[in-house]
């Protein structure tokens, strides 16, 4: 299955955002906020 470069960028951006959100939650949780 061939994925276009734009599609790849969109997927990477989405995964990135999700990862950052999850990381922020973990950090906030660790600090007990």
C-alpha positions as CSV (number, residue, x, y, z in Angstrom):
1,X,0.0,0.0,0.0
2,X,1.6,3.2,-1.2
3,X,1.1,6.2,1.0
4,X,1.7,9.7,-0.4
5,X,4.2,12.0,1.2
6,X,1.4,14.4,2.3
7,X,-0.5,11.5,3.9
8,X,2.6,10.4,5.7
9,X,3.2,13.9,7.0
10,X,-0.4,14.1,8.2
11,X,-0.1,10.8,10.0
12,X,3.2,11.8,11.6
13,X,1.8,15.1,12.8
14,X,-1.3,13.4,14.3
15,X,0.8,10.7,16.1
16,X,3.1,13.5,17.3
17,X,0.3,15.5,18.7
18,X,-1.2,12.5,20.5
19,X,2.2,11.6,21.9
20,X,2.7,15.1,23.2
21,X,-0.7,15.2,24.8
22,X,-0.1,11.8,26.5
23,X,3.3,13.0,27.7
24,X,1.9,16.2,29.1
25,X,-0.8,14.1,31.0
26,X,1.9,11.8,32.4
27,X,4.1,14.7,33.5
28,X,1.2,16.5,35.1
29,X,0.1,13.3,36.8
30,X,3.7,12.6,38.1
31,X,3.8,16.1,39.6
32,X,0.5,15.5,41.3
33,X,-1.2,18.5,39.6
